[in-house]
Amino acid sequence: MGLNAKKAPKPKSNSNKVQQPLMEVGTEEARVVGIIDLGLQKQRPYKGQEKAPIRMIRITYEFPNLFIIDEEGNDVEDKPRWLSEEIPFNNLDVDLAKSTKRYRAIDPEDTCDGDFIKLVGMPCMVTIGEYSYTKDGELKEGNEVTNVSTITKRKADKLPPLVNDTQVFLLDDPDMELFESFFDWLKDKIKGNLEFSGSVLEARLNGEEEPKPNDNEDSQDEEETEDEPDSKGDEEPTEEEWLD
């Protein structure tokens, strides 16, 4: 039959994937289910000014009272919905940084001693918003995290545990099985970080000898300024993709 690419079968769409409705705007009980280290990432210019690269993290929240629906519109109770956000990772002394606000909202007593990884599984309140984006010339909408606040002890005590496996990915000790489970766009973003070359992740992906740990981590200049608003542009929402 030859190898004419124009005549090759086209990939079939996932007919079993049910289009999920947007989550309602409002504040919901949640737990942190994932922390992913995205590495040192370029920043978009802000008000025409170039900004220095900064380390980014991806936080994913699981909503125990919101569920994916099946073909008949019924809740699939073993698949609570997820929503993620990507934020700059700053020192906790930077009071106005979004990462500082998130940490203090989730762990107001600082029981985790500043360690974001230890936030996984902890309860919080997440405010869900909506935003618009363009795909293939068509205007669409998605959900986004607009705020995270502290949950009351009464609500936290009644909140069910996490249903799905947690996801923790660190660039200095990457879980390769977890990395390979990520969608291509997320793997590409992680590999696109400015410190990928010569990293442990690059070595493991290439089956090469791993570089020795460097105790003298590069420090990024931190200013006492609030993180600029996210500019989503044409980005497509990525909520709960790996649950489907």
One Martini backbone bead per residue (centre of mass of N, CA, C, O) as a GRO file, in nm:
protein
  244
    1MET     BB    1   0.049   0.067  -0.002
    2GLY     BB    2   0.263   0.226   0.100
    3LEU     BB    3   0.385   0.584   0.212
    4ASN     BB    4   0.136   0.781   0.201
    5ALA     BB    5   0.050   1.030   0.418
    6LYS     BB    6  -0.226   1.124   0.285
    7LYS     BB    7  -0.339   0.804   0.317
    8ALA     BB    8  -0.331   0.794   0.601
    9PRO     BB    9  -0.464   0.742   0.884
   10LYS     BB   10  -0.641   0.914   1.099
   11PRO     BB   11  -0.679   1.013   1.396
   12LYS     BB   12  -0.880   0.927   1.646
   13SER     BB   13  -1.105   1.031   1.835
   14ASN     BB   14  -1.218   1.045   2.163
   15SER     BB   15  -1.528   0.909   2.199
   16ASN     BB   16  -1.519   0.860   2.524
   17LYS     BB   17  -1.497   1.159   2.561
   18VAL     BB   18  -1.641   1.382   2.775
   19GLN     BB   19  -1.774   1.678   2.773
   20GLN     BB   20  -1.703   1.921   3.000
   21PRO     BB   21  -1.822   2.129   3.204
   22LEU     BB   22  -1.810   2.399   3.359
   23MET     BB   23  -1.730   2.527   3.638
   24GLU     BB   24  -1.852   2.692   3.885
   25VAL     BB   25  -1.848   2.990   4.003
   26GLY     BB   26  -1.643   2.975   4.296
   27THR     BB   27  -1.616   2.833   4.623
   28GLU     BB   28  -1.413   2.541   4.706
   29GLU     BB   29  -1.340   2.251   4.820
   30ALA     BB   30  -0.996   2.125   4.876
   31ARG     BB   31  -0.701   1.954   4.749
   32VAL     BB   32  -0.380   1.882   4.727
   33VAL     BB   33  -0.240   1.669   4.452
   34GLY     BB   34  -0.011   1.867   4.311
   35ILE     BB   35   0.352   1.903   4.239
   36ILE     BB   36   0.530   2.091   3.985
   37ASP     BB   37   0.841   2.127   3.844
   38LEU     BB   38   0.927   2.369   3.582
   39GLY     BB   39   1.139   2.562   3.636
   40LEU     BB   40   1.318   2.778   3.442
   41GLN     BB   41   1.130   3.049   3.311
   42LYS     BB   42   1.008   3.236   3.092
   43GLN     BB   43   0.887   3.564   3.057
   44ARG     BB   44   0.661   3.777   2.992
   45PRO     BB   45   0.606   4.066   2.899
   46TYR     BB   46   0.557   4.379   3.088
   47LYS     BB   47   0.465   4.654   2.955
   48GLY     BB   48   0.719   4.603   2.744
   49GLN     BB   49   0.890   4.447   2.960
   50GLU     BB   50   1.142   4.266   3.042
   51LYS     BB   51   1.183   3.953   3.215
   52ALA     BB   52   1.308   3.755   3.429
   53PRO     BB   53   1.359   3.458   3.500
   54ILE     BB   54   1.156   3.191   3.660
   55ARG     BB   55   1.043   2.988   3.883
   56MET     BB   56   0.810   2.717   3.837
   57ILE     BB   57   0.481   2.604   3.935
   58ARG     BB   58   0.243   2.327   3.973
   59ILE     BB   59  -0.089   2.335   4.093
   60THR     BB   60  -0.313   2.080   4.216
   61TYR     BB   61  -0.668   2.039   4.248
   62GLU     BB   62  -0.911   1.867   4.448
   63PHE     BB   63  -1.271   1.806   4.417
   64PRO     BB   64  -1.489   1.627   4.626
   65ASN     BB   65  -1.776   1.780   4.504
   66LEU     BB   66  -1.658   1.737   4.209
   67PHE     BB   67  -1.751   1.583   3.891
   68ILE     BB   68  -1.733   1.379   3.653
   69ILE     BB   69  -1.907   1.304   3.362
   70ASP     BB   70  -2.101   1.108   3.181
   71GLU     BB   71  -2.291   1.032   2.905
   72GLU     BB   72  -2.558   1.084   3.110
   73GLY     BB   73  -2.473   1.308   3.336
   74ASN     BB   74  -2.321   1.157   3.557
   75ASP     BB   75  -2.155   1.107   3.830
   76VAL     BB   76  -1.806   1.031   3.890
   77GLU     BB   77  -1.705   0.949   4.211
   78ASP     BB   78  -1.392   0.856   4.121
   79LYS     BB   79  -1.384   1.164   3.961
   80PRO     BB   80  -1.262   1.422   4.052
   81ARG     BB   81  -1.193   1.737   4.003
   82TRP     BB   82  -0.953   1.940   3.834
   83LEU     BB   83  -0.713   2.216   3.908
   84SER     BB   84  -0.472   2.439   3.767
   85GLU     BB   85  -0.160   2.619   3.844
   86GLU     BB   86   0.082   2.869   3.743
   87ILE     BB   87   0.365   2.976   3.944
   88PRO     BB   88   0.574   3.160   4.099
   89PHE     BB   89   0.881   3.088   4.281
   90ASN     BB   90   0.925   3.206   4.607
   91ASN     BB   91   1.016   3.345   4.873
   92LEU     BB   92   0.850   3.384   5.177
   93ASP     BB   93   0.949   3.689   5.213
   94VAL     BB   94   0.759   3.740   4.968
   95ASP     BB   95   0.456   3.857   5.040
   96LEU     BB   96   0.332   3.922   4.733
   97ALA     BB   97   0.357   3.650   4.643
   98LYS     BB   98   0.175   3.388   4.530
   99SER     BB   99   0.322   3.158   4.676
  100THR     BB  100   0.288   3.280   4.957
  101LYS     BB  101  -0.021   3.294   4.959
  102ARG     BB  102  -0.067   2.993   4.920
  103TYR     BB  103   0.083   2.879   5.159
  104ARG     BB  104  -0.070   3.046   5.386
  105ALA     BB  105  -0.352   2.929   5.314
  106ILE     BB  106  -0.283   2.619   5.350
  107ASP     BB  107  -0.041   2.695   5.588
  108PRO     BB  108  -0.081   2.905   5.846
  109GLU     BB  109   0.118   2.739   6.064
  110ASP     BB  110   0.375   2.615   5.929
  111THR     BB  111   0.407   2.287   5.931
  112CYS     BB  112   0.606   2.269   5.656
  113ASP     BB  113   0.843   2.473   5.653
  114GLY     BB  114   0.804   2.572   5.331
  115ASP     BB  115   0.712   2.295   5.204
  116PHE     BB  116   0.533   2.222   4.923
  117ILE     BB  117   0.521   1.911   4.921
  118LYS     BB  118   0.363   1.899   5.205
  119LEU     BB  119   0.083   2.008   5.083
  120VAL     BB  120   0.005   1.745   5.000
  121GLY     BB  121  -0.340   1.688   5.103
  122MET     BB  122  -0.425   1.960   5.174
  123PRO     BB  123  -0.657   2.185   5.271
  124CYS     BB  124  -0.891   2.410   5.094
  125MET     BB  125  -0.984   2.712   4.924
  126VAL     BB  126  -1.124   2.747   4.590
  127THR     BB  127  -1.135   2.983   4.337
  128ILE     BB  128  -1.347   2.986   4.058
  129GLY     BB  129  -1.299   3.066   3.721
  130GLU     BB  130  -1.301   3.249   3.409
  131TYR     BB  131  -1.195   3.213   3.059
  132SER     BB  132  -1.071   3.320   2.748
  133TYR     BB  133  -1.013   3.160   2.421
  134THR     BB  134  -0.827   3.071   2.123
  135LYS     BB  135  -0.929   2.815   1.874
  136ASP     BB  136  -0.921   2.808   1.554
  137GLY     BB  137  -1.089   3.094   1.571
  138GLU     BB  138  -1.228   3.005   1.844
  139LEU     BB  139  -1.426   3.086   2.107
  140LYS     BB  140  -1.341   3.004   2.443
  141GLU     BB  141  -1.369   2.828   2.762
  142GLY     BB  142  -1.236   2.839   3.104
  143ASN     BB  143  -1.079   2.744   3.389
  144GLU     BB  144  -0.968   2.907   3.701
  145VAL     BB  145  -0.752   3.022   3.940
  146THR     BB  146  -0.809   3.307   4.166
  147ASN     BB  147  -0.808   3.159   4.459
  148VAL     BB  148  -0.670   3.102   4.796
  149SER     BB  149  -0.794   2.967   5.105
  150THR     BB  150  -0.875   2.912   5.421
  151ILE     BB  151  -0.985   2.654   5.603
  152THR     BB  152  -1.189   2.530   5.817
  153LYS     BB  153  -1.192   2.297   6.058
  154ARG     BB  154  -1.475   2.189   6.011
  155LYS     BB  155  -1.436   2.131   5.706
  156ALA     BB  156  -1.172   1.966   5.717
  157ASP     BB  157  -1.287   1.726   5.894
  158LYS     BB  158  -1.510   1.653   5.649
  159LEU     BB  159  -1.304   1.601   5.438
  160PRO     BB  160  -1.219   1.409   5.206
  161PRO     BB  161  -1.003   1.226   5.070
  162LEU     BB  162  -0.813   1.140   4.836
  163VAL     BB  163  -0.856   0.963   4.530
  164ASN     BB  164  -0.602   1.028   4.391
  165ASP     BB  165  -0.301   1.028   4.299
  166THR     BB  166  -0.026   1.174   4.359
  167GLN     BB  167   0.186   1.463   4.239
  168VAL     BB  168   0.548   1.453   4.233
  169PHE     BB  169   0.782   1.689   4.078
  170LEU     BB  170   1.142   1.687   4.050
  171LEU     BB  171   1.432   1.797   3.896
  172ASP     BB  172   1.653   1.675   4.108
  173ASP     BB  173   1.429   1.408   4.125
  174PRO     BB  174   1.299   1.246   3.883
  175ASP     BB  175   0.997   1.095   3.798
  176MET     BB  176   0.977   0.906   3.519
  177GLU     BB  177   0.699   0.776   3.527
  178LEU     BB  178   0.548   1.040   3.565
  179PHE     BB  179   0.657   1.194   3.322
  180GLU     BB  180   0.543   0.986   3.104
  181SER     BB  181   0.235   1.059   3.190
  182PHE     BB  182   0.249   1.309   3.059
  183PHE     BB  183   0.178   1.535   2.857
  184ASP     BB  184   0.346   1.673   2.603
  185TRP     BB  185   0.316   1.974   2.683
  186LEU     BB  186   0.445   1.930   2.968
  187LYS     BB  187   0.712   1.806   2.889
  188ASP     BB  188   0.802   2.044   2.710
  189LYS     BB  189   0.804   2.255   2.933
  190ILE     BB  190   1.013   2.122   3.114
  191LYS     BB  191   1.234   2.094   2.883
  192GLY     BB  192   1.222   2.424   2.839
  193ASN     BB  193   1.393   2.484   3.054
  194LEU     BB  194   1.691   2.671   3.119
  195GLU     BB  195   1.814   2.392   3.293
  196PHE     BB  196   1.816   2.127   3.119
  197SER     BB  197   2.093   2.148   3.047
  198GLY     BB  198   2.263   1.912   3.242
  199SER     BB  199   2.048   1.752   3.372
  200VAL     BB  200   1.897   1.490   3.518
  201LEU     BB  201   1.669   1.463   3.315
  202GLU     BB  202   1.839   1.449   3.060
  203ALA     BB  203   2.003   1.202   3.142
  204ARG     BB  204   1.763   1.004   3.177
  205LEU     BB  205   1.648   1.035   2.888
  206ASN     BB  206   1.952   0.947   2.763
  207GLY     BB  207   2.114   0.742   2.946
  208GLU     BB  208   2.305   0.903   3.133
  209GLU     BB  209   2.516   1.047   3.328
  210GLU     BB  210   2.480   1.201   3.619
  211PRO     BB  211   2.494   1.481   3.767
  212LYS     BB  212   2.615   1.650   4.014
  213PRO     BB  213   2.534   1.800   4.280
  214ASN     BB  214   2.442   2.146   4.358
  215ASP     BB  215   2.470   2.343   4.643
  216ASN     BB  216   2.491   2.611   4.454
  217GLU     BB  217   2.234   2.776   4.404
  218ASP     BB  218   2.074   2.972   4.212
  219SER     BB  219   1.980   3.300   4.254
  220GLN     BB  220   1.699   3.502   4.257
  221ASP     BB  221   1.575   3.793   4.210
  222GLU     BB  222   1.388   3.965   4.470
  223GLU     BB  223   1.092   4.140   4.484
  224GLU     BB  224   0.855   4.356   4.651
  225THR     BB  225   0.633   4.219   4.441
  226GLU     BB  226   0.368   4.157   4.263
  227ASP     BB  227   0.236   3.948   4.067
  228GLU     BB  228   0.146   3.933   3.767
  229PRO     BB  229  -0.092   3.890   3.570
  230ASP     BB  230  -0.225   3.664   3.388
  231SER     BB  231  -0.151   3.573   3.036
  232LYS     BB  232  -0.327   3.352   2.838
  233GLY     BB  233  -0.454   3.406   2.576
  234ASP     BB  234  -0.443   3.098   2.375
  235GLU     BB  235  -0.487   2.915   2.601
  236GLU     BB  236  -0.557   2.596   2.692
  237PRO     BB  237  -0.712   2.413   2.896
  238THR     BB  238  -0.585   2.151   3.158
  239GLU     BB  239  -0.802   2.015   3.305
  240GLU     BB  240  -0.787   1.685   3.398
  241GLU     BB  241  -0.642   1.521   3.160
  242TRP     BB  242  -0.522   1.253   3.319
  243LEU     BB  243  -0.823   1.136   3.385
  244ASP     BB  244  -0.927   1.031   3.088
   0.00000   0.00000   0.00000
